[in-house]
Amino acid sequence: MSKRMTVIFEDEALYTALKVEAARKGRHAKDIVAEAVSEWLEAREDEELRAGLEGARHEWERQGGVEASEFLRQLKVSSER
């Protein structure tokens, strides 16, 4: 189901650039705008995930976490004894 909205460009140069690019690519401007909004939303989601991962990593380090490679190296050393 498609929904409509009106986008008002305060920057006439931006609007013109959009229309020129759409014509050059043989696409509708609305499709380019929808694609840009979708990419922007995905980037925001990625930023939120990255922030959450950083927080989890800081907590892991605070609690004495070690990298998997270091942990496996320590296991190997202890099993060789």
C-alpha positions in Angstrom: 0.0 0.0 0.0 1.5 3.3 -1.0 1.3 6.5 1.0 1.7 10.0 -0.2 3.5 13.0 1.3 4.6 16.3 0.1 8.3 17.2 0.4 9.1 20.9 0.3 12.6 21.7 -0.7 13.8 25.0 0.8 17.0 24.6 -1.2 16.2 25.1 -4.9 19.6 23.9 -5.9 19.0 20.6 -4.1 15.7 20.1 -5.7 17.2 20.8 -9.2 20.1 18.4 -8.5 17.6 15.7 -7.6 15.5 16.3 -10.7 18.6 16.3 -12.9 20.0 13.1 -11.3 16.6 11.4 -11.7 16.4 12.3 -15.4 20.0 11.3 -15.9 19.4 7.9 -14.3 16.0 7.5 -15.9 14.3 7.2 -12.4 11.6 9.0 -10.6 12.7 11.5 -8.0 10.3 9.9 -5.5 12.2 6.7 -5.8 15.5 8.4 -5.2 14.0 10.2 -2.2 12.5 6.9 -0.8 15.9 5.1 -1.3 17.7 7.9 0.5 15.3 7.9 3.4 15.6 4.1 3.7 19.5 4.3 3.6 19.4 7.0 6.3 17.1 4.9 8.5 19.4 1.9 8.1 22.5 4.0 9.0 20.7 5.3 12.2 19.9 1.7 13.1 23.5 0.7 12.5 24.7 3.7 14.7 22.4 2.5 17.5 23.6 -1.1 17.3 27.3 0.1 17.2 26.7 2.1 20.4 25.1 -0.9 22.1 28.0 -3.1 21.1 30.5 -0.6 22.4 28.7 -0.4 25.7 28.6 -4.2 25.9 32.3 -4.4 25.0 33.2 -1.8 27.7 31.2 -3.9 30.3 32.9 -7.1 29.1 36.4 -5.5 29.5 35.4 -4.0 32.9 34.6 -7.5 34.1 37.9 -8.9 32.9 37.0 -10.3 29.5 39.7 -11.5 27.2 39.8 -11.9 23.4 38.9 -15.4 22.2 42.4 -15.9 20.6 44.0 -15.0 24.0 41.6 -17.3 25.9 42.4 -20.2 23.5 46.2 -19.5 23.8 45.8 -19.7 27.6 43.9 -23.0 27.3 46.6 -24.5 25.1 49.4 -23.4 27.4 47.6 -24.9 30.5 46.9 -28.2 28.7 50.6 -28.5 27.7 51.6 -28.4 31.3 
